[in-house]
């Protein structure tokens, strides 16, 4: 492999690789048939959320789920490892199944004025990749999302970002969501609220 010999832009490379690190290798792939099943599961999940079928969506959540969205911070190259907040810091979401159940119930209450009338959403997913984990029947799945949300006449906003999921094979549901980490593309959220699921 030929080393990069271009001009040095910064004394700190963008997400530098240690000098003694091996060359990059593609991730372990799952069979095409399994990737197709994973893709169909994620598309089905997106449809349930777009159709506001929150109780049905909740069935896809594992009992030990961790649903996490860190804050994004603007950092110089040398500080990129601290760009996202950690689990012991303030975050947009840091949820388990109990807190997700509270959110699902709240979104269906007629007195939840920020959701009544409810918003309309359209989700698009792409760049879906999957690889096996060290746990039998669990898969690390990465995807890119774009969510459009419209409420009332002129309350419209879009969210774009990437997700890292852990899916666990399930005999009745195909899979269940065990872990989801959501990274929004923006560091400052322009929306009035984040009262939706990604």
KAJO-V753792 format. One record per residue. N is the residue number from 1. RES is the residue in one letter. SS is DSSP state (helix for helix, strand for strand, loop for the rest). PHI is phi in whole degrees, -180 to 180 (NA if undefined). PSI is psi in whole degrees, -180 to 180 (999 if undefined). Layout:
N/RES/SS/PHI/PSI  N/RES/SS/PHI/PSI
This chain:
1/X/loop/NA/132  2/X/loop/-82/132  3/X/loop/-73/151  4/X/loop/-71/129  5/X/loop/-123/17  6/X/loop/-73/-180  7/X/loop/-66/145  8/X/loop/-83/117  9/X/loop/-87/-36  10/X/loop/-145/153  11/X/loop/-70/-16  12/X/loop/-116/117  13/X/loop/-68/157  14/X/loop/-71/112  15/X/loop/50/69  16/X/loop/-64/150  17/X/loop/-104/133  18/X/loop/-56/147  19/X/loop/-62/-30  20/X/loop/-94/8  21/X/loop/-75/147  22/X/loop/-73/163  23/X/loop/-59/155  24/X/loop/-64/144  25/X/loop/-128/140  26/X/loop/-60/151  27/X/loop/-67/159  28/X/loop/-63/134  29/X/loop/-98/152  30/X/loop/-93/160  31/X/loop/-59/152  32/X/helix/-56/-40  33/X/helix/-64/-39  34/X/helix/-70/-40  35/X/helix/-60/-40  36/X/helix/-61/-44  37/X/helix/-63/-39  38/X/helix/-65/-44  39/X/helix/-60/-45  40/X/helix/-65/-36  41/X/helix/-62/-46  42/X/helix/-66/-37  43/X/helix/-67/-39  44/X/helix/-65/-43  45/X/helix/-59/-45  46/X/helix/-61/-39  47/X/helix/-65/-42  48/X/helix/-59/-42  49/X/helix/-69/-41  50/X/helix/-66/-29  51/X/loop/-91/9  52/X/loop/57/34  53/X/loop/-93/67  54/X/helix/-68/-36  55/X/helix/-66/-39  56/X/helix/-65/-43  57/X/helix/-60/-39  58/X/helix/-64/-27  59/X/loop/-64/-22  60/X/loop/-84/-1  61/X/strand/-96/129  62/X/strand/-73/155  63/X/strand/-62/-30  64/X/strand/-102/30  65/X/strand/-64/148  66/X/strand/-127/118  67/X/strand/-115/113  68/X/strand/-135/130  69/X/strand/-132/105  70/X/strand/-76/164  71/X/loop/-75/149  72/X/strand/-105/133  73/X/loop/-119/146  74/X/loop/-79/119  75/X/loop/-132/148  76/X/loop/-69/166  77/X/helix/-52/-44  78/X/helix/-69/-15  79/X/helix/-114/18  80/X/helix/-65/-24  81/X/helix/-66/-18  82/X/helix/-106/20  83/X/loop/-64/-39  84/X/strand/-105/142  85/X/loop/-71/157  86/X/loop/-98/178  87/X/loop/-67/-21  88/X/loop/-97/14  89/X/loop/-119/-179  90/X/loop/-74/133  91/X/strand/-138/162  92/X/strand/-64/-51  93/X/strand/-131/141  94/X/strand/-151/82  95/X/strand/-116/153  96/X/loop/-119/-172  97/X/helix/-67/-33  98/X/helix/-65/-47  99/X/helix/-72/-33  100/X/helix/-64/-38  101/X/helix/-62/-38  102/X/helix/-64/-43  103/X/helix/-64/-42  104/X/helix/-61/-44  105/X/helix/-65/-42  106/X/helix/-63/-42  107/X/helix/-64/-17  108/X/loop/-103/6  109/X/loop/-86/134  110/X/loop/-65/-18  111/X/loop/-91/2  112/X/loop/-83/86  113/X/helix/-65/-25  114/X/helix/-73/-11  115/X/helix/-122/16  116/X/loop/-140/106  117/X/loop/-64/149  118/X/loop/-73/158  119/X/loop/-79/158  120/X/strand/-107/134  121/X/strand/-129/151  122/X/strand/-134/125  123/X/strand/-112/139  124/X/strand/-127/136  125/X/strand/-120/146  126/X/strand/-154/-180  127/X/strand/53/40  128/X/strand/-79/122  129/X/strand/-128/153  130/X/strand/-144/143  131/X/strand/-143/151  132/X/strand/-69/151  133/X/loop/-101/-178  134/X/loop/-78/-7  135/X/loop/-99/126  136/X/loop/-57/130  137/X/loop/82/6  138/X/strand/-117/145  139/X/strand/-134/139  140/X/strand/-91/121  141/X/strand/-124/128  142/X/strand/-115/144  143/X/strand/-153/164  144/X/strand/-114/139  145/X/strand/-128/156  146/X/strand/-139/123  147/X/strand/-121/126  148/X/strand/-106/129  149/X/strand/-126/131  150/X/strand/-130/135  151/X/strand/-142/139  152/X/loop/58/-144  153/X/loop/-87/-44  154/X/loop/-134/17  155/X/strand/-92/90  156/X/strand/-128/138  157/X/strand/-152/153  158/X/strand/-123/149  159/X/strand/-127/133  160/X/strand/-130/149  161/X/strand/175/-162  162/X/strand/-133/155  163/X/strand/-127/148  164/X/strand/-123/116  165/X/strand/-115/152  166/X/strand/-114/121  167/X/strand/-109/141  168/X/strand/-116/130  169/X/strand/-59/139  170/X/strand/-135/134  171/X/loop/-65/-28  172/X/loop/-104/-29  173/X/loop/-108/3  174/X/strand/79/-60  175/X/strand/-147/164  176/X/strand/-129/151  177/X/strand/-84/120  178/X/strand/-100/-37  179/X/strand/-149/137  180/X/strand/-139/123  181/X/strand/-115/125  182/X/strand/-113/126  183/X/strand/-115/107  184/X/strand/-70/152  185/X/loop/-73/-28  186/X/loop/-94/152  187/X/loop/-90/-25  188/X/loop/-119/118  189/X/loop/-77/124  190/X/loop/-87/-13  191/X/loop/-73/158  192/X/loop/-65/-32  193/X/loop/-158/170  194/X/loop/-115/39  195/X/loop/-81/58  196/X/loop/-152/170  197/X/loop/-107/143  198/X/loop/-108/999
